[in-house]
């Protein structure tokens, strides 16, 4: 099975890549892509927090029988629900950001943020 350390390290590397892109790029589209990478890293980290190796889905059925519920390991469904919500919110904010980028391009005729400060 995949170790949780792999999830944590992948999320950390993705977060650093996204942060580097946000801090060093001058193009609005590249900054938005970097923010999306950072968002993916945060979502992966939240999923890694809820990951338990060898655990089962938290669904009780009749197949459990005489097994004590306390002896079973269940996966926490809350991080998965939070990530699904974060994906939907991230999609909305990305769409809004791209719309604003299009409006800025129509107004300034460039996507470079250093050239947008001057007068038209």
Biopython code that builds the backbone (N, CA, C, O; Angstrom):
import numpy as np
from Bio.PDB.StructureBuilder import StructureBuilder

atoms = [
    (1, "UNK", "N", (0.830, -1.194, 0.000)),
    (1, "UNK", "CA", (0.000, 0.000, 0.000)),
    (1, "UNK", "C", (0.875, 1.259, 0.000)),
    (1, "UNK", "O", (2.071, 1.213, 0.289)),
    (2, "UNK", "N", (0.254, 2.345, -0.325)),
    (2, "UNK", "CA", (0.948, 3.629, -0.370)),
    (2, "UNK", "C", (1.026, 4.187, 1.048)),
    (2, "UNK", "O", (0.042, 4.180, 1.787)),
    (3, "UNK", "N", (2.191, 4.660, 1.409)),
    (3, "UNK", "CA", (2.399, 5.208, 2.739)),
    (3, "UNK", "C", (1.867, 6.633, 2.820)),
    (3, "UNK", "O", (1.838, 7.353, 1.822)),
    (4, "UNK", "N", (1.449, 7.031, 4.012)),
    (4, "UNK", "CA", (0.954, 8.391, 4.216)),
    (4, "UNK", "C", (2.073, 9.418, 4.050)),
    (4, "UNK", "O", (1.819, 10.567, 3.690)),
    (5, "UNK", "N", (3.315, 8.999, 4.315)),
    (5, "UNK", "CA", (4.453, 9.905, 4.147)),
    (5, "UNK", "C", (4.576, 10.351, 2.686)),
    (5, "UNK", "O", (4.959, 11.489, 2.416)),
    (6, "UNK", "N", (4.257, 9.469, 1.759)),
    (6, "UNK", "CA", (4.292, 9.825, 0.343)),
    (6, "UNK", "C", (3.266, 10.917, 0.035)),
    (6, "UNK", "O", (3.552, 11.847, -0.719)),
    (7, "UNK", "N", (2.071, 10.802, 0.620)),
    (7, "UNK", "CA", (1.048, 11.834, 0.420)),
    (7, "UNK", "C", (1.499, 13.175, 0.992)),
    (7, "UNK", "O", (1.353, 14.214, 0.348)),
    (8, "UNK", "N", (2.049, 13.145, 2.210)),
    (8, "UNK", "CA", (2.492, 14.384, 2.846)),
    (8, "UNK", "C", (3.630, 15.043, 2.059)),
    (8, "UNK", "O", (3.623, 16.255, 1.844)),
    (9, "UNK", "N", (4.594, 14.243, 1.636)),
    (9, "UNK", "CA", (5.727, 14.819, 0.907)),
    (9, "UNK", "C", (5.301, 15.334, -0.465)),
    (9, "UNK", "O", (5.790, 16.373, -0.909)),
    (10, "UNK", "N", (4.403, 14.630, -1.139)),
    (10, "UNK", "CA", (3.907, 15.112, -2.432)),
    (10, "UNK", "C", (3.143, 16.416, -2.267)),
    (10, "UNK", "O", (3.301, 17.337, -3.068)),
    (11, "UNK", "N", (2.318, 16.497, -1.233)),
    (11, "UNK", "CA", (1.572, 17.733, -0.973)),
    (11, "UNK", "C", (2.527, 18.881, -0.665)),
    (11, "UNK", "O", (2.309, 20.007, -1.113)),
    (12, "UNK", "N", (3.582, 18.602, 0.097)),
    (12, "UNK", "CA", (4.556, 19.638, 0.437)),
    (12, "UNK", "C", (5.293, 20.137, -0.802)),
    (12, "UNK", "O", (5.475, 21.343, -0.972)),
    (13, "UNK", "N", (5.715, 19.219, -1.667)),
    (13, "UNK", "CA", (6.424, 19.602, -2.893)),
    (13, "UNK", "C", (5.506, 20.398, -3.814)),
    (13, "UNK", "O", (5.923, 21.413, -4.371)),
    (14, "UNK", "N", (4.269, 19.954, -3.981)),
    (14, "UNK", "CA", (3.310, 20.700, -4.807)),
    (14, "UNK", "C", (3.055, 22.095, -4.247)),
    (14, "UNK", "O", (2.954, 23.069, -4.993)),
    (15, "UNK", "N", (2.953, 22.176, -2.931)),
    (15, "UNK", "CA", (2.731, 23.482, -2.308)),
    (15, "UNK", "C", (3.906, 24.417, -2.573)),
    (15, "UNK", "O", (3.705, 25.595, -2.870)),
    (16, "UNK", "N", (5.133, 23.902, -2.467)),
    (16, "UNK", "CA", (6.303, 24.731, -2.724)),
    (16, "UNK", "C", (6.379, 25.164, -4.187)),
    (16, "UNK", "O", (6.764, 26.297, -4.478)),
    (17, "UNK", "N", (6.015, 24.271, -5.107)),
    (17, "UNK", "CA", (6.005, 24.625, -6.531)),
    (17, "UNK", "C", (4.991, 25.738, -6.789)),
    (17, "UNK", "O", (5.288, 26.707, -7.488)),
    (18, "UNK", "N", (3.795, 25.593, -6.222)),
    (18, "UNK", "CA", (2.768, 26.615, -6.396)),
    (18, "UNK", "C", (3.164, 27.943, -5.767)),
    (18, "UNK", "O", (2.935, 29.002, -6.352)),
    (19, "UNK", "N", (3.755, 27.891, -4.580)),
    (19, "UNK", "CA", (4.189, 29.119, -3.913)),
    (19, "UNK", "C", (5.293, 29.811, -4.698)),
    (19, "UNK", "O", (5.298, 31.035, -4.821)),
    (20, "UNK", "N", (6.226, 29.029, -5.227)),
    (20, "UNK", "CA", (7.287, 29.589, -6.057)),
    (20, "UNK", "C", (6.708, 30.287, -7.282)),
    (20, "UNK", "O", (7.141, 31.382, -7.643)),
    (21, "UNK", "N", (5.723, 29.649, -7.922)),
    (21, "UNK", "CA", (5.106, 30.247, -9.103)),
    (21, "UNK", "C", (4.374, 31.536, -8.792)),
    (21, "UNK", "O", (4.428, 32.486, -9.573)),
    (22, "UNK", "N", (3.689, 31.579, -7.656)),
    (22, "UNK", "CA", (2.952, 32.791, -7.280)),
    (22, "UNK", "C", (3.911, 33.938, -6.983)),
    (22, "UNK", "O", (3.641, 35.085, -7.340)),
    (23, "UNK", "N", (5.020, 33.631, -6.336)),
    (23, "UNK", "CA", (5.940, 34.695, -5.928)),
    (23, "UNK", "C", (6.868, 35.176, -7.034)),
    (23, "UNK", "O", (7.357, 36.304, -6.970)),
    (24, "UNK", "N", (7.124, 34.354, -8.047)),
    (24, "UNK", "CA", (8.122, 34.733, -9.049)),
    (24, "UNK", "C", (7.544, 35.108, -10.406)),
    (24, "UNK", "O", (8.230, 35.778, -11.178)),
    (25, "UNK", "N", (6.355, 34.724, -10.725)),
    (25, "UNK", "CA", (5.802, 34.978, -12.053)),
    (25, "UNK", "C", (5.126, 36.340, -12.117)),
    (25, "UNK", "O", (4.599, 36.835, -11.121)),
    (26, "UNK", "N", (5.150, 36.929, -13.289)),
    (26, "UNK", "CA", (4.518, 38.231, -13.517)),
    (26, "UNK", "C", (3.272, 38.128, -14.392)),
    (26, "UNK", "O", (2.500, 39.082, -14.482)),
    (27, "UNK", "N", (3.070, 36.989, -15.033)),
    (27, "UNK", "CA", (1.920, 36.767, -15.896)),
    (27, "UNK", "C", (0.737, 36.310, -15.043)),
    (27, "UNK", "O", (0.875, 35.408, -14.218)),
    (28, "UNK", "N", (-0.415, 36.928, -15.242)),
    (28, "UNK", "CA", (-1.589, 36.612, -14.418)),
    (28, "UNK", "C", (-2.021, 35.160, -14.595)),
    (28, "UNK", "O", (-2.384, 34.508, -13.616)),
    (29, "UNK", "N", (-1.991, 34.648, -15.803)),
    (29, "UNK", "CA", (-2.422, 33.265, -16.051)),
    (29, "UNK", "C", (-1.487, 32.290, -15.342)),
    (29, "UNK", "O", (-1.946, 31.303, -14.766)),
    (30, "UNK", "N", (-0.185, 32.556, -15.377)),
    (30, "UNK", "CA", (0.773, 31.690, -14.685)),
    (30, "UNK", "C", (0.577, 31.750, -13.173)),
    (30, "UNK", "O", (0.746, 30.742, -12.486)),
    (31, "UNK", "N", (0.229, 32.902, -12.658)),
    (31, "UNK", "CA", (-0.054, 33.029, -11.229)),
    (31, "UNK", "C", (-1.302, 32.231, -10.866)),
    (31, "UNK", "O", (-1.335, 31.576, -9.824)),
    (32, "UNK", "N", (-2.324, 32.278, -11.708)),
    (32, "UNK", "CA", (-3.549, 31.521, -11.442)),
    (32, "UNK", "C", (-3.304, 30.016, -11.506)),
    (32, "UNK", "O", (-3.877, 29.262, -10.720)),
    (33, "UNK", "N", (-2.458, 29.574, -12.434)),
    (33, "UNK", "CA", (-2.108, 28.151, -12.498)),
    (33, "UNK", "C", (-1.336, 27.746, -11.241)),
    (33, "UNK", "O", (-1.549, 26.660, -10.701)),
    (34, "UNK", "N", (-0.447, 28.614, -10.782)),
    (34, "UNK", "CA", (0.299, 28.329, -9.561)),
    (34, "UNK", "C", (-0.622, 28.256, -8.345)),
    (34, "UNK", "O", (-0.434, 27.410, -7.471)),
    (35, "UNK", "N", (-1.607, 29.132, -8.292)),
    (35, "UNK", "CA", (-2.590, 29.063, -7.207)),
    (35, "UNK", "C", (-3.392, 27.765, -7.270)),
    (35, "UNK", "O", (-3.729, 27.190, -6.236)),
    (36, "UNK", "N", (-3.691, 27.315, -8.462)),
    (36, "UNK", "CA", (-4.402, 26.048, -8.617)),
    (36, "UNK", "C", (-3.553, 24.868, -8.142)),
    (36, "UNK", "O", (-4.071, 23.933, -7.531)),
    (37, "UNK", "N", (-2.256, 24.912, -8.421)),
    (37, "UNK", "CA", (-1.348, 23.865, -7.936)),
    (37, "UNK", "C", (-1.295, 23.881, -6.409)),
    (37, "UNK", "O", (-1.294, 22.829, -5.770)),
    (38, "UNK", "N", (-1.252, 25.072, -5.835)),
    (38, "UNK", "CA", (-1.245, 25.192, -4.380)),
    (38, "UNK", "C", (-2.542, 24.646, -3.785)),
    (38, "UNK", "O", (-2.519, 23.971, -2.756)),
    (39, "UNK", "N", (-3.648, 24.933, -4.417)),
    (39, "UNK", "CA", (-4.939, 24.418, -3.949)),
    (39, "UNK", "C", (-4.975, 22.890, -4.014)),
    (39, "UNK", "O", (-5.502, 22.241, -3.111)),
    (40, "UNK", "N", (-4.426, 22.329, -5.063)),
    (40, "UNK", "CA", (-4.351, 20.874, -5.176)),
    (40, "UNK", "C", (-3.502, 20.283, -4.058)),
    (40, "UNK", "O", (-3.829, 19.225, -3.520)),
    (41, "UNK", "N", (-2.420, 20.959, -3.709)),
    (41, "UNK", "CA", (-1.561, 20.490, -2.619)),
    (41, "UNK", "C", (-2.300, 20.484, -1.287)),
    (41, "UNK", "O", (-2.165, 19.545, -0.502)),
    (42, "UNK", "N", (-3.070, 21.516, -1.038)),
    (42, "UNK", "CA", (-3.840, 21.582, 0.211)),
    (42, "UNK", "C", (-4.898, 20.483, 0.240)),
    (42, "UNK", "O", (-5.113, 19.858, 1.279)),
    (43, "UNK", "N", (-5.554, 20.243, -0.884)),
    (43, "UNK", "CA", (-6.552, 19.176, -0.945)),
    (43, "UNK", "C", (-5.918, 17.807, -0.715)),
    (43, "UNK", "O", (-6.481, 16.969, -0.010)),
    (44, "UNK", "N", (-4.756, 17.582, -1.304)),
    (44, "UNK", "CA", (-4.051, 16.315, -1.102)),
    (44, "UNK", "C", (-3.644, 16.144, 0.357)),
    (44, "UNK", "O", (-3.719, 15.043, 0.900)),
    (45, "UNK", "N", (-3.215, 17.228, 0.987)),
    (45, "UNK", "CA", (-2.858, 17.158, 2.405)),
    (45, "UNK", "C", (-4.065, 16.798, 3.265)),
    (45, "UNK", "O", (-3.956, 15.984, 4.183)),
    (46, "UNK", "N", (-5.210, 17.400, 2.971)),
    (46, "UNK", "CA", (-6.421, 17.076, 3.744)),
    (46, "UNK", "C", (-6.827, 15.621, 3.565)),
    (46, "UNK", "O", (-7.259, 14.976, 4.521)),
    (47, "UNK", "N", (-6.695, 15.105, 2.362)),
    (47, "UNK", "CA", (-6.994, 13.688, 2.135)),
    (47, "UNK", "C", (-5.999, 12.800, 2.873)),
    (47, "UNK", "O", (-6.376, 11.757, 3.408)),
    (48, "UNK", "N", (-4.736, 13.204, 2.905)),
    (48, "UNK", "CA", (-3.712, 12.417, 3.603)),
    (48, "UNK", "C", (-3.968, 12.384, 5.101)),
    (48, "UNK", "O", (-3.654, 11.391, 5.759)),
    (49, "UNK", "N", (-4.533, 13.456, 5.652)),
    (49, "UNK", "CA", (-4.848, 13.481, 7.077)),
    (49, "UNK", "C", (-5.899, 12.425, 7.412)),
    (49, "UNK", "O", (-5.829, 11.793, 8.466)),
    (50, "UNK", "N", (-6.861, 12.233, 6.529)),
    (50, "UNK", "CA", (-7.922, 11.268, 6.782)),
    (50, "UNK", "C", (-7.598, 9.849, 6.355)),
    (50, "UNK", "O", (-8.429, 8.955, 6.519)),
    (51, "UNK", "N", (-6.407, 9.618, 5.809)),
    (51, "UNK", "CA", (-6.033, 8.300, 5.309)),
    (51, "UNK", "C", (-5.552, 7.408, 6.454)),
    (51, "UNK", "O", (-4.678, 7.793, 7.231)),
    (52, "UNK", "N", (-6.133, 6.221, 6.546)),
    (52, "UNK", "CA", (-5.699, 5.215, 7.514)),
    (52, "UNK", "C", (-5.495, 3.925, 6.735)),
    (52, "UNK", "O", (-6.425, 3.404, 6.119)),
    (53, "UNK", "N", (-4.273, 3.417, 6.770)),
    (53, "UNK", "CA", (-3.957, 2.218, 5.999)),
    (53, "UNK", "C", (-4.721, 1.013, 6.553)),
    (53, "UNK", "O", (-4.700, 0.755, 7.757)),
    (54, "UNK", "N", (-5.382, 0.294, 5.681)),
    (54, "UNK", "CA", (-6.120, -0.899, 6.062)),
    (54, "UNK", "C", (-7.487, -0.625, 6.672)),
    (54, "UNK", "O", (-8.141, -1.548, 7.157)),
    (55, "UNK", "N", (-7.923, 0.617, 6.656)),
    (55, "UNK", "CA", (-9.219, 0.957, 7.242)),
    (55, "UNK", "C", (-10.333, 0.730, 6.231)),
    (55, "UNK", "O", (-10.095, 0.638, 5.027)),
    (56, "UNK", "N", (-11.528, 0.644, 6.738)),
    (56, "UNK", "CA", (-12.706, 0.403, 5.900)),
    (56, "UNK", "C", (-13.550, 1.662, 5.828)),
    (56, "UNK", "O", (-13.393, 2.590, 6.621)),
    (57, "UNK", "N", (-14.450, 1.668, 4.851)),
    (57, "UNK", "CA", (-15.382, 2.780, 4.722)),
    (57, "UNK", "C", (-16.333, 2.769, 5.919)),
    (57, "UNK", "O", (-16.694, 1.695, 6.399)),
    (58, "UNK", "N", (-16.747, 3.943, 6.413)),
    (58, "UNK", "CA", (-17.585, 3.998, 7.604)),
    (58, "UNK", "C", (-19.054, 3.682, 7.315)),
    (58, "UNK", "O", (-19.942, 4.498, 7.563)),
    (59, "UNK", "N", (-19.284, 2.486, 6.789)),
    (59, "UNK", "CA", (-20.637, 2.053, 6.460)),
    (59, "UNK", "C", (-20.910, 0.778, 7.253)),
    (59, "UNK", "O", (-20.209, -0.220, 7.091)),
    (60, "UNK", "N", (-21.911, 0.813, 8.091)),
    (60, "UNK", "CA", (-22.264, -0.357, 8.890)),
    (60, "UNK", "C", (-23.291, -1.186, 8.126)),
    (60, "UNK", "O", (-24.326, -0.673, 7.701)),
    (61, "UNK", "N", (-22.995, -2.457, 7.959)),
    (61, "UNK", "CA", (-23.912, -3.372, 7.283)),
    (61, "UNK", "C", (-24.140, -4.582, 8.167)),
    (61, "UNK", "O", (-23.563, -4.691, 9.249)),
    (62, "UNK", "N", (-24.972, -5.476, 7.709)),
    (62, "UNK", "CA", (-25.254, -6.689, 8.481)),
    (62, "UNK", "C", (-24.104, -7.685, 8.415)),
    (62, "UNK", "O", (-24.085, -8.647, 9.183)),
    (63, "UNK", "N", (-23.153, -7.478, 7.523)),
    (63, "UNK", "CA", (-22.038, -8.419, 7.402)),
    (63, "UNK", "C", (-21.059, -8.321, 8.563)),
    (63, "UNK", "O", (-20.198, -9.185, 8.726)),
    (64, "UNK", "N", (-21.186, -7.278, 9.365)),
    (64, "UNK", "CA", (-20.290, -7.135, 10.509)),
    (64, "UNK", "C", (-20.564, -8.246, 11.523)),
    (64, "UNK", "O", (-19.630, -8.807, 12.097)),
    (65, "UNK", "N", (-21.831, -8.562, 11.742)),
    (65, "UNK", "CA", (-22.188, -9.677, 12.612)),
    (65, "UNK", "C", (-21.760, -9.460, 14.040)),
    (65, "UNK", "O", (-22.139, -8.463, 14.655)),
    (66, "UNK", "N", (-20.978, -10.372, 14.580)),
    (66, "UNK", "CA", (-20.607, -10.329, 16.001)),
    (66, "UNK", "C", (-19.308, -9.573, 16.256)),
    (66, "UNK", "O", (-18.824, -9.549, 17.387)),
    (67, "UNK", "N", (-18.742, -8.960, 15.232)),
    (67, "UNK", "CA", (-17.496, -8.210, 15.416)),
    (67, "UNK", "C", (-17.809, -6.913, 16.146)),
    (67, "UNK", "O", (-18.773, -6.222, 15.816)),
    (68, "UNK", "N", (-17.005, -6.594, 17.119)),
    (68, "UNK", "CA", (-17.180, -5.354, 17.859)),
    (68, "UNK", "C", (-16.851, -4.168, 16.956)),
    (68, "UNK", "O", (-15.840, -4.170, 16.252)),
    (69, "UNK", "N", (-17.708, -3.171, 16.985)),
    (69, "UNK", "CA", (-17.508, -1.992, 16.146)),
    (69, "UNK", "C", (-16.250, -1.248, 16.578)),
    (69, "UNK", "O", (-15.577, -0.642, 15.745)),
    (70, "UNK", "N", (-15.924, -1.286, 17.861)),
    (70, "UNK", "CA", (-14.736, -0.582, 18.344)),
    (70, "UNK", "C", (-13.441, -1.223, 17.857)),
    (70, "UNK", "O", (-12.402, -0.563, 17.840)),
    (71, "UNK", "N", (-13.478, -2.492, 17.462)),
    (71, "UNK", "CA", (-12.256, -3.160, 17.011)),
    (71, "UNK", "C", (-11.951, -2.903, 15.540)),
    (71, "UNK", "O", (-10.859, -3.227, 15.073)),
    (72, "UNK", "N", (-12.899, -2.325, 14.802)),
    (72, "UNK", "CA", (-12.679, -2.042, 13.387)),
    (72, "UNK", "C", (-12.066, -0.654, 13.212)),
    (72, "UNK", "O", (-12.354, 0.264, 13.979)),
    (73, "UNK", "N", (-11.226, -0.517, 12.202)),
    (73, "UNK", "CA", (-10.667, 0.789, 11.868)),
    (73, "UNK", "C", (-11.480, 1.367, 10.714)),
    (73, "UNK", "O", (-11.635, 0.735, 9.669)),
    (74, "UNK", "N", (-11.992, 2.572, 10.920)),
    (74, "UNK", "CA", (-12.778, 3.249, 9.898)),
    (74, "UNK", "C", (-12.028, 4.484, 9.411)),
    (74, "UNK", "O", (-11.294, 5.122, 10.165)),
    (75, "UNK", "N", (-12.228, 4.804, 8.147)),
    (75, "UNK", "CA", (-11.677, 6.016, 7.556)),
    (75, "UNK", "C", (-12.590, 7.177, 7.932)),
    (75, "UNK", "O", (-13.814, 7.053, 7.908)),
    (76, "UNK", "N", (-11.979, 8.305, 8.279)),
    (76, "UNK", "CA", (-12.755, 9.491, 8.628)),
    (76, "UNK", "C", (-13.292, 10.131, 7.345)),
    (76, "UNK", "O", (-12.499, 10.526, 6.490)),
    (77, "UNK", "N", (-14.623, 10.244, 7.184)),
    (77, "UNK", "CA", (-15.167, 10.805, 5.942)),
    (77, "UNK", "C", (-15.163, 12.330, 5.910)),
    (77, "UNK", "O", (-15.401, 12.914, 4.852)),
    (78, "UNK", "N", (-14.901, 12.988, 7.027)),
    (78, "UNK", "CA", (-14.951, 14.451, 7.065)),
    (78, "UNK", "C", (-13.921, 15.118, 6.149)),
    (78, "UNK", "O", (-14.290, 16.043, 5.426)),
    (79, "UNK", "N", (-12.649, 14.698, 6.138)),
    (79, "UNK", "CA", (-11.712, 15.338, 5.195)),
    (79, "UNK", "C", (-12.115, 15.156, 3.733)),
    (79, "UNK", "O", (-11.884, 16.043, 2.911)),
    (80, "UNK", "N", (-12.711, 14.024, 3.409)),
    (80, "UNK", "CA", (-13.148, 13.820, 2.029)),
    (80, "UNK", "C", (-14.275, 14.780, 1.670)),
    (80, "UNK", "O", (-14.302, 15.325, 0.566)),
    (81, "UNK", "N", (-15.204, 14.989, 2.600)),
    (81, "UNK", "CA", (-16.288, 15.937, 2.351)),
    (81, "UNK", "C", (-15.756, 17.364, 2.246)),
    (81, "UNK", "O", (-16.222, 18.147, 1.419)),
    (82, "UNK", "N", (-14.781, 17.697, 3.086)),
    (82, "UNK", "CA", (-14.186, 19.030, 3.016)),
    (82, "UNK", "C", (-13.457, 19.257, 1.692)),
    (82, "UNK", "O", (-13.515, 20.349, 1.127)),
    (83, "UNK", "N", (-12.781, 18.238, 1.207)),
    (83, "UNK", "CA", (-12.058, 18.372, -0.058)),
    (83, "UNK", "C", (-13.036, 18.502, -1.221)),
    (83, "UNK", "O", (-12.797, 19.288, -2.138)),
    (84, "UNK", "N", (-14.118, 17.754, -1.202)),
    (84, "UNK", "CA", (-15.125, 17.906, -2.262)),
    (84, "UNK", "C", (-15.686, 19.323, -2.272)),
    (84, "UNK", "O", (-15.883, 19.908, -3.337)),
    (85, "UNK", "N", (-15.942, 19.871, -1.099)),
    (85, "UNK", "CA", (-16.423, 21.250, -1.016)),
    (85, "UNK", "C", (-15.350, 22.220, -1.493)),
    (85, "UNK", "O", (-15.658, 23.186, -2.190)),
    (86, "UNK", "N", (-14.096, 21.974, -1.126)),
    (86, "UNK", "CA", (-13.004, 22.859, -1.543)),
    (86, "UNK", "C", (-12.797, 22.818, -3.052)),
    (86, "UNK", "O", (-12.450, 23.833, -3.654)),
    (87, "UNK", "N", (-13.004, 21.666, -3.664)),
    (87, "UNK", "CA", (-12.866, 21.565, -5.121)),
    (87, "UNK", "C", (-13.915, 22.418, -5.821)),
    (87, "UNK", "O", (-13.609, 23.115, -6.788)),
    (88, "UNK", "N", (-15.143, 22.365, -5.337)),
    (88, "UNK", "CA", (-16.220, 23.157, -5.944)),
    (88, "UNK", "C", (-15.954, 24.644, -5.751)),
    (88, "UNK", "O", (-16.113, 25.431, -6.685)),
    (89, "UNK", "N", (-15.553, 25.030, -4.551)),
    (89, "UNK", "CA", (-15.258, 26.442, -4.299)),
    (89, "UNK", "C", (-14.049, 26.889, -5.125)),
    (89, "UNK", "O", (-14.041, 28.000, -5.655)),
    (90, "UNK", "N", (-13.035, 26.040, -5.238)),
    (90, "UNK", "CA", (-11.858, 26.365, -6.049)),
    (90, "UNK", "C", (-12.199, 26.543, -7.517)),
    (90, "UNK", "O", (-11.647, 27.416, -8.188)),
    (91, "UNK", "N", (-13.106, 25.720, -8.015)),
    (91, "UNK", "CA", (-13.539, 25.863, -9.404)),
    (91, "UNK", "C", (-14.224, 27.211, -9.624)),
    (91, "UNK", "O", (-13.985, 27.882, -10.628)),
    (92, "UNK", "N", (-15.064, 27.592, -8.687)),
    (92, "UNK", "CA", (-15.750, 28.883, -8.809)),
    (92, "UNK", "C", (-14.793, 30.057, -8.745)),
    (92, "UNK", "O", (-14.910, 30.999, -9.529)),
    (93, "UNK", "N", (-13.840, 30.009, -7.812)),
    (93, "UNK", "CA", (-12.889, 31.118, -7.702)),
    (93, "UNK", "C", (-11.939, 31.168, -8.897)),
    (93, "UNK", "O", (-11.530, 32.250, -9.318)),
    (94, "UNK", "N", (-11.587, 30.001, -9.445)),
    (94, "UNK", "CA", (-10.741, 29.985, -10.641)),
    (94, "UNK", "C", (-11.481, 30.586, -11.837)),
    (94, "UNK", "O", (-10.897, 31.346, -12.610)),
    (95, "UNK", "N", (-12.747, 30.251, -11.990)),
    (95, "UNK", "CA", (-13.543, 30.819, -13.084)),
    (95, "UNK", "C", (-13.665, 32.334, -12.930)),
    (95, "UNK", "O", (-13.547, 33.070, -13.910)),
    (96, "UNK", "N", (-13.900, 32.800, -11.707)),
    (96, "UNK", "CA", (-13.993, 34.237, -11.470)),
    (96, "UNK", "C", (-12.648, 34.923, -11.737)),
    (96, "UNK", "O", (-12.606, 36.007, -12.318)),
    (97, "UNK", "N", (-11.559, 34.290, -11.312)),
    (97, "UNK", "CA", (-10.226, 34.867, -11.537)),
    (97, "UNK", "C", (-9.889, 34.957, -13.023)),
    (97, "UNK", "O", (-9.322, 35.949, -13.481)),
    (98, "UNK", "N", (-10.240, 33.923, -13.764)),
    (98, "UNK", "CA", (-9.993, 33.967, -15.207)),
    (98, "UNK", "C", (-10.842, 35.038, -15.888)),
    (98, "UNK", "O", (-10.392, 35.674, -16.842)),
    (99, "UNK", "N", (-12.051, 35.238, -15.409)),
    (99, "UNK", "CA", (-12.900, 36.301, -15.955)),
    (99, "UNK", "C", (-12.281, 37.667, -15.687)),
    (99, "UNK", "O", (-12.272, 38.533, -16.561)),
    (100, "UNK", "N", (-11.766, 37.855, -14.485)),
    (100, "UNK", "CA", (-11.100, 39.119, -14.155)),
    (100, "UNK", "C", (-9.839, 39.290, -15.001)),
    (100, "UNK", "O", (-9.536, 40.402, -15.434)),
    (101, "UNK", "N", (-9.099, 38.205, -15.242)),
    (101, "UNK", "CA", (-7.904, 38.282, -16.082)),
    (101, "UNK", "C", (-8.264, 38.687, -17.510)),
    (101, "UNK", "O", (-7.541, 39.463, -18.135)),
    (102, "UNK", "N", (-9.361, 38.171, -18.020)),
    (102, "UNK", "CA", (-9.805, 38.555, -19.369)),
    (102, "UNK", "C", (-10.154, 40.036, -19.414)),
    (102, "UNK", "O", (-9.797, 40.731, -20.365)),
    (103, "UNK", "N", (-10.847, 40.516, -18.396)),
    (103, "UNK", "CA", (-11.200, 41.945, -18.343)),
    (103, "UNK", "C", (-9.950, 42.821, -18.231)),
    (103, "UNK", "O", (-9.869, 43.877, -18.857)),
    (104, "UNK", "N", (-8.984, 42.382, -17.437)),
    (104, "UNK", "CA", (-7.738, 43.150, -17.334)),
    (104, "UNK", "C", (-6.986, 43.165, -18.658)),
    (104, "UNK", "O", (-6.403, 44.184, -19.027)),
    (105, "UNK", "N", (-6.992, 42.052, -19.370)),
    (105, "UNK", "CA", (-6.318, 42.014, -20.664)),
    (105, "UNK", "C", (-6.997, 42.953, -21.663)),
    (105, "UNK", "O", (-6.325, 43.638, -22.433)),
    (106, "UNK", "N", (-8.328, 42.981, -21.646)),
    (106, "UNK", "CA", (-9.039, 43.889, -22.555)),
    (106, "UNK", "C", (-8.761, 45.346, -22.206)),
    (106, "UNK", "O", (-8.729, 46.201, -23.090)),
    (107, "UNK", "N", (-8.565, 45.628, -20.940)),
    (107, "UNK", "CA", (-8.346, 47.007, -20.508)),
    (107, "UNK", "C", (-6.903, 47.453, -20.730)),
    (107, "UNK", "O", (-6.674, 48.563, -21.211)),
    (108, "UNK", "N", (-5.920, 46.607, -20.388)),
    (108, "UNK", "CA", (-4.511, 46.996, -20.440)),
    (108, "UNK", "C", (-3.745, 46.417, -21.627)),
    (108, "UNK", "O", (-2.614, 46.833, -21.880)),
    (109, "UNK", "N", (-4.324, 45.475, -22.359)),
    (109, "UNK", "CA", (-3.696, 44.830, -23.517)),
    (109, "UNK", "C", (-2.426, 44.052, -23.138)),
    (109, "UNK", "O", (-1.552, 43.847, -23.980)),
    (110, "UNK", "N", (-2.326, 43.630, -21.899)),
    (110, "UNK", "CA", (-1.212, 42.811, -21.436)),
    (110, "UNK", "C", (-1.662, 41.997, -20.225)),
    (110, "UNK", "O", (-2.609, 42.358, -19.526)),
    (111, "UNK", "N", (-0.952, 40.882, -19.996)),
    (111, "UNK", "CA", (-1.206, 40.083, -18.799)),
    (111, "UNK", "C", (-0.084, 40.223, -17.783)),
    (111, "UNK", "O", (-0.123, 39.589, -16.728)),
    (112, "UNK", "N", (0.907, 41.037, -18.082)),
    (112, "UNK", "CA", (2.027, 41.270, -17.182)),
    (112, "UNK", "C", (1.603, 42.253, -16.106)),
    (112, "UNK", "O", (1.167, 43.362, -16.410)),
    (113, "UNK", "N", (1.732, 41.847, -14.839)),
    (113, "UNK", "CA", (1.226, 42.700, -13.753)),
    (113, "UNK", "C", (2.096, 43.932, -13.528)),
    (113, "UNK", "O", (1.617, 44.916, -12.964)),
    (114, "UNK", "N", (3.358, 43.909, -13.950)),
    (114, "UNK", "CA", (4.200, 45.085, -13.773)),
    (114, "UNK", "C", (3.863, 46.195, -14.760)),
    (114, "UNK", "O", (4.141, 47.366, -14.500)),
    (115, "UNK", "N", (3.269, 45.835, -15.884)),
    (115, "UNK", "CA", (2.924, 46.845, -16.890)),
    (115, "UNK", "C", (1.511, 47.377, -16.723)),
    (115, "UNK", "O", (1.100, 48.255, -17.481)),
    (116, "UNK", "N", (0.759, 46.874, -15.758)),
    (116, "UNK", "CA", (-0.619, 47.301, -15.575)),
    (116, "UNK", "C", (-0.752, 48.512, -14.651)),
    (116, "UNK", "O", (-1.832, 49.098, -14.567)),
    (117, "UNK", "N", (0.301, 48.894, -13.969)),
    (117, "UNK", "CA", (0.207, 49.973, -13.002)),
    (117, "UNK", "C", (0.109, 51.368, -13.615)),
    (117, "UNK", "O", (-0.414, 52.288, -12.986)),
    (118, "UNK", "N", (0.603, 51.524, -14.824)),
    (118, "UNK", "CA", (0.628, 52.836, -15.458)),
    (118, "UNK", "C", (-0.710, 53.234, -16.029)),
    (118, "UNK", "O", (-1.675, 52.470, -15.987)),
    (119, "UNK", "N", (-0.756, 54.446, -16.566)),
    (119, "UNK", "CA", (-1.982, 54.946, -17.197)),
    (119, "UNK", "C", (-2.159, 54.293, -18.552)),
    (119, "UNK", "O", (-1.208, 53.817, -19.172)),
    (120, "UNK", "N", (-3.420, 54.286, -18.996)),
    (120, "UNK", "CA", (-3.742, 53.672, -20.292)),
    (120, "UNK", "C", (-3.314, 54.566, -21.433)),
    (120, "UNK", "O", (-3.504, 54.214, -22.597)),
]
sb = StructureBuilder()
sb.init_structure("model")
sb.init_model(0)
sb.init_chain("A")
sb.init_seg("    ")
for serial, (resi, resn, name, xyz) in enumerate(atoms, 1):
    if name == "N":
        sb.init_residue(resn, " ", resi, " ")
    sb.init_atom(name, np.array(xyz, "f"), 0.0, 1.0, " ", f" {name:<3s}", serial, name[0])
structure = sb.get_structure()
